[in-house]
Amino acid sequence: MKKLILPLLLCAQTYASLTCAPGEISILEKKLTPYWAKEYTGSDLASDFLKTLEATQEIKKVPLAIFDLGFEEEHITVERDIHIPHQLNGRRRMRANHGTSVANLLTGPTPFRMTNYADLMSLEAMTIGTMYSYAFKKYKDNDFYPRVISNSLGWSHAKLPELARNAYERDILWFLASGNDFPTPVRDLEINSKAMMVGSYAPSGLTSADTQVHPDLLVLAPANEELKTLDGYGALYHFGATSGATPLVAAAAIDILALNPVLSRDQVKSLIKDTALPSLENKLGQEQMPGLLNHYGAVMAAFNLKERCHQDQECMENAIANGDLSAGKSLNIIMCEEMKKLSCSKNQILIENKLKAMRIGVLLGHQKHRQAQARELSCAYEALGFTKNAEYYRFLSKDGVDLDELEREAVKALRSDIFQISYYRYAPLYSKEYRLFLEEFTGLNDYRRKWHLSLTEDDLVGGLLNDLKY
């Protein structure tokens, strides 16, 4: 068997180049493909699929607004003649790394952007809460509103929920970052608004260590600290947290609406929620907690809905309510052994296509098929040397959660002096020995030790433990 695996281990860098991805990422000595978020959500597959439809169907770009701190004009891609606000601190100009990074995940160069169908019609610098109202006044004056808003900033202004409700009445999809201050609960004014909140998950599949969660979140998207994008200097940059997750979900909504523009805001929301993959919280029995974004699955569900119902709203409502829009009923399991038999030097394209087909099986298959294909895909990534990707697909292949394994990884990360990693988040579920280790481990300062020891099961569900069904 080792003779079969060795050629694929030599393919690791080759497969990275096939996905425009020089330089893998390493987490606790586990390698991760550079554009892992595209692979996990299938946004690349969705783009490929929509491209094939352009010859026979009208695929329209979707008006998009990005609300952030500011942007660097020379390092973002803009097709319209629109105002590009700088980031300011008082009167002093700041380098707009945050907003530029977000914009490049939506409309930047090909390796970074998650959709090809965004019509970027508005960039807004929300340095104070009243700037939101100013932006909507401008939309009203011009009689041209965005269909999708990507908002990676937290809220503090009390009038914003009312503005979000007004946007909801206009059928605008407003995506909002849930925040990165776990275990502090999500703020009430954000939860009780009509914005659709987004959390972040890590390359392991676990919810990010610092992301705030709540049952009212729409979905978790891959971000953590490992998204590749361009910063305010135009340099390759690792970005993430809920700020990075939010544009990924906005991109999925854009692709859905590009394909099927008659869908309502609530119908798009349902497609994203209903096609999501199980999160760790779901695997623990917390059914109301958000799942993991399935960009490709949601787009294919929108396509099936369009094929079945055309523009008949009653038909679409019934189909969504019945939840039977999957395209994965007749998929075959592609075995890992098929991958191991391929020679890298002669079959680079075939290897990439096999991996794509295996990912499609995970993203579109029903639960048992998904788990079986995820097991094979985990084996394939392991053979390719991408052990972090393999860990993720192993996570998807199981009904439950191996808490002992997570605890071991948490201890390893602590001994490696890693400040934040998803394994820490689940400390309340670990053994008494883990708590004793935290109390005695000299590698933690008092602040970090207090944080680790303060976590409770209640924190894992946003402070709503008694309201959730296990």
C-alpha positions as CSV (number, residue, x, y, z in Angstrom):
1,M,0.0,0.0,0.0
2,K,2.8,2.5,0.7
3,K,4.0,2.3,-2.9
4,L,0.6,3.5,-4.0
5,I,0.4,6.3,-1.4
6,L,3.8,7.8,-2.1
7,P,3.1,9.2,-5.6
8,L,0.1,11.0,-4.2
9,L,2.1,12.5,-1.4
10,L,4.3,14.0,-4.1
11,C,1.1,15.4,-5.7
12,A,0.3,17.7,-2.8
13,Q,1.9,20.8,-4.2
14,T,0.7,19.9,-7.7
15,Y,-2.9,19.8,-6.6
16,A,-2.4,23.1,-4.9
17,S,-1.3,24.6,-8.2
18,L,-4.3,23.2,-10.0
19,T,-6.5,25.3,-7.6
20,C,-4.4,28.4,-8.1
21,A,-3.0,27.9,-4.6
22,P,0.7,28.0,-4.1
23,G,1.8,27.4,-0.5
24,E,-0.3,25.2,1.8
25,I,-1.2,26.3,5.4
26,S,0.1,24.4,8.4
27,I,-1.9,24.0,11.7
28,L,-0.3,22.0,14.4
29,E,1.9,20.4,11.7
30,K,-1.3,19.4,9.7
31,K,-1.3,20.7,6.2
32,L,-4.3,22.5,4.7
33,T,-5.0,23.4,1.1
34,P,-4.7,27.2,0.7
35,Y,-8.2,27.8,-0.6
36,W,-9.9,25.3,1.7
37,A,-13.0,27.4,2.1
38,K,-13.9,27.1,-1.5
39,E,-13.4,23.3,-1.3
40,Y,-15.4,22.9,1.9
41,T,-18.4,25.0,0.7
42,G,-18.2,24.1,-3.0
43,S,-18.2,27.8,-4.1
44,D,-15.9,26.8,-7.0
45,L,-18.3,24.1,-8.1
46,A,-21.2,26.5,-8.0
47,S,-19.2,29.0,-10.2
48,D,-18.4,26.2,-12.7
49,F,-22.0,25.1,-12.8
50,L,-23.4,28.6,-13.3
51,K,-20.9,29.2,-16.1
52,T,-22.2,26.1,-18.0
53,L,-25.8,27.6,-17.8
54,E,-24.8,31.0,-19.3
55,A,-25.3,29.8,-22.9
56,T,-28.9,28.7,-22.2
57,Q,-30.2,30.7,-19.3
58,E,-30.0,34.4,-18.3
59,I,-27.7,34.5,-15.3
60,K,-27.9,38.1,-13.9
61,K,-25.5,39.8,-11.7
62,V,-26.9,40.7,-8.3
63,P,-26.6,44.3,-6.8
64,L,-24.3,44.1,-3.8
65,A,-23.4,46.6,-1.0
66,I,-20.5,46.2,1.4
67,F,-20.7,47.9,4.8
68,D,-17.3,48.1,6.4
69,L,-14.7,50.6,7.8
70,G,-13.3,51.7,4.4
71,F,-11.5,50.5,1.3
72,E,-8.3,50.9,-0.7
73,E,-9.3,51.8,-4.2
74,E,-6.1,50.4,-5.9
75,H,-6.5,47.0,-4.3
76,I,-10.2,46.2,-4.9
77,T,-12.1,45.3,-8.1
78,V,-14.9,47.8,-9.0
79,E,-16.7,47.8,-12.3
80,R,-19.1,50.6,-11.6
81,D,-18.2,54.3,-11.2
82,I,-19.0,54.4,-7.5
83,H,-17.6,56.3,-4.5
84,I,-14.9,54.4,-2.7
85,P,-14.6,55.7,0.9
86,H,-11.3,55.6,2.8
87,Q,-11.0,54.4,6.3
88,L,-10.6,57.4,8.7
89,N,-9.8,57.8,12.4
90,G,-11.1,61.3,12.9
91,R,-9.5,63.2,10.1
92,R,-6.5,60.9,9.8
93,R,-6.6,58.3,7.0
94,M,-6.0,54.7,8.1
95,R,-5.0,51.7,5.9
96,A,-8.2,49.9,5.1
97,N,-7.1,46.3,5.6
98,H,-10.4,45.0,6.9
99,G,-12.8,46.4,4.3
100,T,-10.4,45.6,1.4
101,S,-10.0,42.0,2.6
102,V,-13.8,41.6,2.7
103,A,-14.3,43.2,-0.7
104,N,-11.7,40.8,-2.3
105,L,-13.6,37.8,-0.9
106,L,-16.6,39.0,-2.9
107,T,-15.3,40.7,-6.1
108,G,-11.5,40.3,-6.0
109,P,-9.2,38.4,-8.3
110,T,-10.2,34.8,-9.2
111,P,-8.3,32.9,-6.5
112,F,-10.0,34.9,-3.7
113,R,-13.5,35.8,-4.7
114,M,-16.3,33.4,-3.8
115,T,-18.7,34.5,-6.6
116,N,-18.6,35.7,-10.2
117,Y,-22.0,37.3,-10.1
118,A,-21.8,40.3,-7.7
119,D,-22.6,43.7,-9.1
120,L,-20.8,45.9,-6.6
121,M,-23.0,49.0,-6.6
122,S,-22.2,50.5,-3.2
123,L,-19.2,50.6,-0.8
124,E,-20.0,52.3,2.5
125,A,-17.7,53.2,5.4
126,M,-19.7,52.8,8.6
127,T,-17.4,54.7,11.0
128,I,-20.4,55.7,13.1
129,G,-23.9,54.2,13.5
130,T,-25.7,57.0,11.7
131,M,-23.8,56.2,8.5
132,Y,-26.2,53.3,7.9
133,S,-29.1,55.6,7.7
134,Y,-27.2,57.9,5.3
135,A,-26.5,55.0,3.0
136,F,-30.1,54.0,2.8
137,K,-31.1,57.6,2.2
138,K,-28.8,57.6,-0.8
139,Y,-30.4,54.4,-2.1
140,K,-33.8,55.9,-1.7
141,D,-32.8,59.1,-3.5
142,N,-31.3,57.1,-6.4
143,D,-34.2,54.6,-6.4
144,F,-31.7,51.8,-6.6
145,Y,-31.2,49.4,-3.7
146,P,-28.8,46.5,-3.2
147,R,-30.3,43.0,-3.1
148,V,-27.6,41.8,-0.9
149,I,-25.6,43.5,1.9
150,S,-22.4,42.1,3.4
151,N,-21.9,43.7,6.8
152,S,-18.8,42.5,8.7
153,L,-19.1,45.1,11.5
154,G,-20.9,44.7,14.8
155,W,-23.7,47.1,15.7
156,S,-24.0,49.5,18.6
157,H,-26.6,52.0,17.3
158,A,-30.1,51.4,18.7
159,K,-31.9,52.4,15.4
160,L,-30.2,49.8,13.3
161,P,-32.7,47.0,14.0
162,E,-35.5,49.3,12.6
163,L,-33.4,50.0,9.5
164,A,-32.8,46.2,9.1
165,R,-36.6,45.7,9.3
166,N,-37.1,48.3,6.6
167,A,-34.5,46.5,4.5
168,Y,-36.4,43.2,5.1
169,E,-39.6,44.8,3.8
170,R,-37.7,45.6,0.6
171,D,-36.6,42.0,0.4
172,I,-33.0,42.9,0.9
173,L,-30.7,40.1,2.3
174,W,-28.6,41.8,5.0
175,F,-25.9,39.5,6.3
176,L,-24.3,40.4,9.6
177,A,-21.2,39.1,11.4
178,S,-22.2,37.5,14.7
179,G,-19.1,38.7,16.5
180,N,-15.8,37.3,18.0
181,D,-16.1,37.7,21.7
182,F,-17.0,34.2,22.8
183,P,-18.3,33.4,25.5
184,T,-20.0,36.8,25.6
185,P,-23.5,36.3,24.2
186,V,-24.6,37.9,20.9
187,R,-26.1,41.4,21.5
188,D,-29.9,41.5,21.7
189,L,-30.2,44.4,19.2
190,E,-28.5,42.2,16.6
191,I,-30.4,39.0,17.4
192,N,-33.7,40.7,17.4
193,S,-33.2,42.4,14.1
194,K,-34.0,41.2,10.6
195,A,-30.4,40.8,9.6
196,M,-29.1,37.3,9.0
197,M,-26.3,36.5,11.3
198,V,-23.2,34.5,10.4
199,G,-20.7,32.7,12.5
200,S,-17.3,31.2,11.7
201,Y,-15.9,27.7,11.7
202,A,-12.4,26.4,11.6
203,P,-10.6,24.0,9.1
204,S,-11.3,21.1,11.5
205,G,-15.1,21.7,11.1
206,L,-15.4,22.9,14.7
207,T,-16.9,26.3,15.5
208,S,-14.1,28.9,15.8
209,A,-12.8,29.5,19.3
210,D,-13.9,33.1,19.5
211,T,-17.0,33.2,17.3
212,Q,-20.3,34.0,19.1
213,V,-23.2,31.7,18.4
214,H,-26.9,31.6,19.0
215,P,-29.9,29.5,17.7
216,D,-31.0,32.5,15.6
217,L,-27.7,32.5,13.5
218,L,-28.3,31.6,9.9
219,V,-25.2,29.5,9.4
220,L,-21.5,29.0,10.1
221,A,-19.0,29.6,7.3
222,P,-15.4,28.6,6.9
223,A,-13.1,31.5,8.0
224,N,-11.3,31.1,11.4
225,E,-7.9,32.8,10.7
226,E,-7.0,31.1,7.5
227,L,-8.9,32.7,4.6
228,K,-6.6,33.9,1.9
229,T,-7.4,37.4,0.5
230,L,-5.7,40.7,-0.3
231,D,-5.2,43.4,2.3
232,G,-5.1,47.2,2.1
233,Y,-1.6,47.0,0.7
234,G,-2.5,44.5,-2.0
235,A,-0.5,41.8,-0.3
236,L,-1.6,38.2,0.3
237,Y,-3.2,38.1,3.7
238,H,-4.7,35.6,6.1
239,F,-8.1,36.9,7.2
240,G,-11.1,35.4,8.9
241,A,-13.3,35.3,12.0
242,T,-17.0,36.2,11.5
243,S,-15.8,39.2,9.3
244,G,-14.5,36.7,6.8
245,A,-17.4,34.3,7.2
246,T,-20.0,36.9,6.4
247,P,-19.0,37.6,2.8
248,L,-18.8,33.9,2.1
249,V,-22.5,33.6,2.9
250,A,-23.3,36.7,1.0
251,A,-21.6,35.1,-2.0
252,A,-23.8,32.0,-1.8
253,A,-26.9,34.2,-1.7
254,I,-25.6,36.1,-4.8
255,D,-25.2,32.9,-6.7
256,I,-28.6,31.7,-5.7
257,L,-30.2,34.9,-6.9
258,A,-28.2,35.1,-10.0
259,L,-29.7,31.8,-11.0
260,N,-33.2,32.3,-9.7
261,P,-33.8,36.1,-9.1
262,V,-37.5,35.6,-8.2
263,L,-36.7,33.9,-4.9
264,S,-37.6,36.0,-1.9
265,R,-35.3,36.8,0.9
266,D,-36.9,34.2,3.2
267,Q,-36.7,31.6,0.4
268,V,-33.0,32.2,0.0
269,K,-32.6,32.0,3.7
270,S,-34.4,28.6,3.8
271,L,-32.2,27.2,1.0
272,I,-29.0,28.1,2.9
273,K,-30.3,26.7,6.2
274,D,-31.8,23.6,4.7
275,T,-28.7,22.6,2.8
276,A,-26.2,23.3,5.6
277,L,-24.0,20.4,6.7
278,P,-24.1,19.3,10.4
279,S,-22.0,21.4,12.8
280,L,-20.4,20.0,15.9
281,E,-23.3,21.6,17.9
282,N,-25.8,19.7,15.7
283,K,-23.9,16.5,16.2
284,L,-24.2,17.1,20.0
285,G,-28.0,17.1,19.5
286,Q,-28.5,20.9,19.5
287,E,-30.8,21.0,16.5
288,Q,-31.6,24.7,16.7
289,M,-27.9,25.7,16.4
290,P,-26.5,26.7,12.9
291,G,-25.0,24.3,10.5
292,L,-22.1,24.6,8.1
293,L,-22.5,26.6,4.8
294,N,-23.0,24.4,1.7
295,H,-22.7,27.0,-1.1
296,Y,-22.9,24.4,-3.9
297,G,-25.8,22.5,-2.3
298,A,-27.8,25.7,-1.9
299,V,-27.2,26.7,-5.6
300,M,-28.2,23.3,-6.8
301,A,-31.4,23.4,-4.7
302,A,-32.2,26.8,-6.2
303,F,-31.6,25.2,-9.7
304,N,-33.9,22.3,-8.9
305,L,-36.5,24.7,-7.6
306,K,-36.4,26.7,-10.8
307,E,-36.6,23.6,-13.0
308,R,-39.6,22.3,-11.1
309,C,-41.5,25.5,-10.5
310,H,-40.3,28.1,-12.9
311,Q,-41.7,31.3,-11.4
312,D,-44.7,29.8,-9.6
313,Q,-44.4,31.1,-6.0
314,E,-46.9,28.7,-4.5
315,C,-45.0,25.7,-6.1
316,M,-41.7,27.1,-4.7
317,E,-43.1,27.6,-1.2
318,N,-44.4,24.0,-1.2
319,A,-41.2,22.5,-2.5
320,I,-39.1,24.4,0.1
321,A,-41.5,23.3,2.9
322,N,-41.3,19.7,1.8
323,G,-37.5,19.9,1.8
324,D,-37.0,17.6,-1.2
325,L,-34.6,19.6,-3.5
326,S,-31.5,17.5,-3.2
327,A,-29.7,16.4,-6.4
328,G,-27.8,13.6,-4.7
329,K,-30.1,10.6,-4.9
330,S,-28.3,8.7,-7.6
331,L,-24.7,9.6,-6.8
332,N,-22.1,6.8,-6.6
333,I,-19.5,6.5,-3.9
334,I,-16.0,7.2,-5.3
335,M,-13.5,5.1,-3.4
336,C,-10.2,6.3,-2.1
337,E,-8.4,3.4,-3.7
338,E,-9.2,4.8,-7.1
339,M,-7.2,7.9,-6.2
340,K,-4.3,6.0,-4.8
341,K,-3.9,4.2,-8.2
342,L,-3.4,7.4,-10.1
343,S,0.1,8.5,-11.0
344,C,0.6,12.2,-10.3
345,S,2.8,12.9,-13.3
346,K,0.3,11.6,-15.8
347,N,-3.1,12.2,-14.2
348,Q,-3.0,15.6,-12.6
349,I,-6.3,16.7,-14.2
350,L,-7.9,13.3,-13.5
351,I,-6.9,13.6,-9.8
352,E,-8.4,17.0,-9.5
353,N,-11.6,15.9,-11.2
354,K,-11.9,12.9,-9.0
355,L,-11.5,15.1,-5.9
356,K,-14.2,17.4,-7.3
357,A,-16.6,14.5,-7.9
358,M,-15.9,13.2,-4.3
359,R,-16.7,16.7,-2.9
360,I,-19.9,16.8,-4.9
361,G,-20.9,13.5,-3.3
362,V,-20.4,15.1,0.2
363,L,-22.2,18.4,-0.7
364,L,-25.2,16.9,-2.5
365,G,-25.6,13.4,-1.1
366,H,-28.1,12.4,1.5
367,Q,-26.8,11.8,5.0
368,K,-25.6,8.2,4.7
369,H,-24.1,8.8,1.2
370,R,-22.5,12.0,2.5
371,Q,-20.9,10.2,5.4
372,A,-19.6,7.3,3.3
373,Q,-18.2,9.7,0.6
374,A,-16.6,11.9,3.3
375,R,-14.8,8.9,4.7
376,E,-13.3,8.1,1.3
377,L,-12.5,11.8,0.7
378,S,-10.7,12.0,4.1
379,C,-8.6,9.0,3.0
380,A,-7.8,10.8,-0.3
381,Y,-6.7,14.0,1.3
382,E,-4.6,12.0,3.8
383,A,-2.8,10.3,0.9
384,L,-2.3,13.7,-0.7
385,G,-0.6,14.9,2.5
386,F,-3.4,17.5,3.4
387,T,-4.0,16.1,6.9
388,K,-6.1,19.1,8.0
389,N,-8.6,18.6,5.2
390,A,-8.6,14.9,6.0
391,E,-9.6,15.8,9.6
392,Y,-12.5,17.9,8.4
393,Y,-13.9,15.1,6.2
394,R,-13.5,12.6,9.0
395,F,-15.5,15.0,11.1
396,L,-18.3,15.0,8.5
397,S,-18.2,11.2,8.1
398,K,-19.4,10.6,11.7
399,D,-22.8,11.0,13.4
400,G,-21.2,11.9,16.8
401,V,-18.1,13.6,18.2
402,D,-15.0,12.0,19.6
403,L,-14.5,14.3,22.6
404,D,-11.4,12.4,23.7
405,E,-9.7,13.3,20.4
406,L,-10.7,16.9,20.7
407,E,-9.3,17.0,24.2
408,R,-6.0,15.5,23.1
409,E,-5.8,18.2,20.4
410,A,-6.5,20.9,22.9
411,V,-3.7,19.7,25.1
412,K,-1.3,19.6,22.2
413,A,-2.3,23.1,21.2
414,L,-1.8,24.4,24.7
415,R,1.7,22.8,24.9
416,S,2.5,24.4,21.6
417,D,1.5,27.8,23.1
418,I,-1.3,28.5,20.5
419,F,-3.4,31.3,21.8
420,Q,-6.7,30.4,20.2
421,I,-7.9,27.2,18.4
422,S,-11.3,25.6,18.2
423,Y,-10.5,22.7,20.5
424,Y,-10.4,25.1,23.5
425,R,-14.0,26.1,23.0
426,Y,-15.4,22.7,24.0
427,A,-13.5,22.5,27.4
428,P,-16.8,22.1,29.4
429,L,-17.3,18.8,27.6
430,Y,-13.9,17.4,28.4
431,S,-12.7,15.2,31.3
432,K,-11.8,16.2,34.9
433,E,-8.2,15.5,34.0
434,Y,-8.3,18.3,31.4
435,R,-9.5,20.8,33.9
436,L,-6.8,19.6,36.3
437,F,-4.3,20.1,33.5
438,L,-5.5,23.7,33.0
439,E,-5.1,24.4,36.7
440,E,-1.5,23.1,36.8
441,F,-0.1,23.9,33.4
442,T,2.6,26.5,33.8
443,G,2.4,27.6,30.1
444,L,-0.8,29.6,30.8
445,N,-0.8,33.1,32.2
446,D,-3.5,34.0,34.7
447,Y,-5.7,35.7,32.1
448,R,-5.7,32.8,29.7
449,R,-6.1,30.2,32.5
450,K,-9.1,32.1,33.8
451,W,-10.7,32.2,30.4
452,H,-10.3,28.4,29.9
453,L,-11.6,27.6,33.3
454,S,-14.6,29.9,33.1
455,L,-16.2,28.2,30.1
456,T,-19.5,26.4,30.8
457,E,-21.9,24.3,28.7
458,D,-24.3,27.2,28.7
459,D,-21.7,29.3,26.8
460,L,-21.5,26.8,24.0
461,V,-25.1,27.6,23.0
462,G,-25.0,31.4,23.5
463,G,-26.3,31.2,27.1
464,L,-29.5,29.4,26.1
465,L,-28.8,25.9,27.3
466,N,-32.2,25.3,28.9
467,D,-34.0,26.3,25.8
468,L,-32.3,23.8,23.5
469,K,-33.2,20.2,22.8
470,Y,-30.4,17.7,23.3
